[in-house]
Amino acid sequence: MTPEAHDVVSGDYIVIKALEDGVTIIGLTRGKDTKFHHSEKLDRGEVMIAQFTEHTSAMKIRGRAEVLTKHGRIDAGS
């Protein structure tokens, strides 16, 4: 693995805590065309720890959730 690839793979983590049933998390790809590549559903109280990688450049969160990052806390869907 190249040093550049290692930097991307060891990217930032975020924590998503569902505040209601049916919160959807969608991973979006890197590259020329952004595409959906993965999705997860969380029910109230469930927590997911996600990482930005060489494949994941963005995440879309649908529903009421608390999102924790190194930059702070965000309330989604409120």
Secondary structure, DSSP 8 states (H G I E B T S, - for coil): --HHHHHHHT--EEEEEESSTTEEEEEEE-SSS--EEEEEEE-TT-EEEEE--SSEEEEEEESSEEEEETTEEEEE--
